């Protein structure tokens, strides 16, 4: 439900957002260190609503917060993958644990959007035009990092060559789960599929399921910790999708989503897909007495 930033007005001070403060003149050009560090003036000028509907500001800021959290999670999961490749399992686990707290904040952003009634959302929905959260390229990066890979989702970005190229690289790069499974292979716990294409959607494997079950049954401490933190991420990702679906149903019902998306019917399908699937299915194979 995020939207793209519109073209700014000629005079930023004329923006409709009540949060935008006065522009600085020569007398107060030296910003306090905190305001300078977080670029506060610039930040507060980004909330340019398109209507006079009061609820639109909550929608816009919530969407912008989500985009910032998407960027932060991409940063964390990229670092975690690099640390797994370097066999720095404690470093990777520490980074992933930090990202769980960030995911908790991401999930909680739906608390703001869940307050939108159909009348309130309908009051500014037409002003969004073709803008839709499905167009968020940062969200696509996260999906690719989680192993949810579909080449077709790159089509909307053909008009933005740099974004398209960046997403294509992410599509073809190993996912976070690929990095974890490569670690299991180096530990002799898993036999990788020869010539596996990381750009293809991840397919669950009985070999991977048995590998994780063996790790838990044998009590391999660092790999169990890795499995649990990845499971935490998977659970929270599902929770985020569930909250997205609930907020959409509350604001839209079963109407099509913004930008021509399928809305709730599509979101209902995504809720049923778990990332890192073998970390869930292997649990019935673990022998509790040896854990």
C-alpha positions, 0 to 999 in steps of 0.5 A: 500500500506504499506509493511512489514519491510524486514530483515536488512542487516548485516551492517546498514550503507550499506543500500541504503537509502540516508537518513541514516546518518553515524553510531556513534562511541565512540567519539559521542556516547552521542546523543543530547537529541532530537535525543535520545528521538525520537531515530533518528539514529534508525529511519533513518536506517529503510528506506531500499529501495530494488531498485534504483528507486528514487520514492521507498523511497517516497513510503516506508516512506509514508507507514511507516508514515501510520503505525505510525499513525495507532498505534497512532489512536489505542492508542487514540480510546482505551483510548476513549472507556475506558473513555466512559465506565467510563462515562467520556464523556468530556474526551472521546470527547477530545481524539476523537477530537485529533484523528480527527487531526491525521486522517487528517494527515493520509488522507494527506499521500496519497498526497505523494503516489498520485504522483506515475506514473504507470511507477515509481510504476512498477519500484519497484513493483516486489521488494515488492514480496508478501508484501501488505498493506492488511497485516497491522495488525495495520490497522486491529486493527483500522477496529475492533475498528470501528466495521468492523469485519470479522474473516476471515481477521485473517488467514494471521497472523497464522504464527505470533502467538502473532499478531494473538492472539492480533488481535483475542482479538481485534476482540472479544472486543467491538468496539468504537461504542459499547462503545458509544451505551452502554453509550446511553443505560445507559442514557436510550436512547437505548435498547441493543440486548441481547447476542450481539456478539461483534466479529460479523460485525456490523448490522445497527439497527432502534432502534439505529437510533431512539436513536441517532435521539432522542438525537439530537432532545432533544438537549442532549449536551454531547451526541450530541457532541459525535455523531458529533465527531464520525461522523467526524471520520466516514467521515475521514475514508471514505475519507482515503479509497477514497484517497487509491482508487484514489492512487491505480488507478493512480499507478496501474489502474485495475491491481491486487494489491500487494501481490495478493490482488484484488486492486482497485475493492476491494477498491471500495467496501470498500468506500461504507461502512460507519462506525457508520451508524446510525449517518448518517441515523438518520439525516432525523429523527431529528426535526430541530426546537428542536435542 
